[in-house]
Amino acid sequence: MTAIGTQAQKLLGPKRPHWSFFESFIRTLIIVCTALAVVLSSVSICDGHWLLSEDRLFGLWSFCTTGNHSGPQCMRDLSQTHVPGLAVGMGLARSVAAMAVVAAIFGLELLIVSQVCEDVHSRRKWAIGSYLLLVAFILSSGGLLTFMILLKSQLTLLGFTLMFWCEFTASFLFFLNATSGLHVNSLTQPWDPSGETLASLRMHDHDGTL
């Protein structure tokens, strides 16, 4: 291959992405918001107390009753709440919520790596990380919906605790960051010449060497 063919291959070959200042700022903001969502979701699941109904506190891990003259009494056997399917349903809710955090952590890691280690695969890593955040949103929303369906007879707007709203906010941030990440990645996708152009240049170069 002559020097012309080598130069053409370098020009048309994959290049390292060069982020603009505004694009880097948006991507950094998405990473920070994702990290905040992971923290909110983790704290919310670890605490687990999401609904207060009269003198009863329903959670992912335990059920508590409060009295006027005594402190809260909590029990982990959710079958004693006499709510049909609560024990099995809560197991499902906390499982999908925990998997949402795991998916979000892996997604966050890919987002950070795509920014720190810029190479030809950075945009692909960013896209995969955004898709993992979308999976985290689906799982987190599934946990919230399962909790609400199981306790639909106990639900009141003022009964939801701060931990529930933390999980709700985290789920919303997962969705917002996932869609924003995919949108930014598609808007800033660099133009790549078609393979036919490179092939034609190689053909002309080959003909010139004959």
Secondary structure, DSSP 8 states (H G I E B T S, - for coil): --HHHHHHHHHHS-------HHHHHHHHHHHHHHHHHHHHHHHHHHH-EEEEETTEEEESS-EEE--SSS--EEES-GGGG--TTHHHHHHHHHHHHHHHHHHHHHHHHHHHHHHHS-STTHHHHHHHHHHHHHHHHHHHHHHHHHHHHHTTTT--GGGB-HHHHHHHHHHHHHHHHHHHHHHHHHHT------HHHHHHHHHHHHHHH-
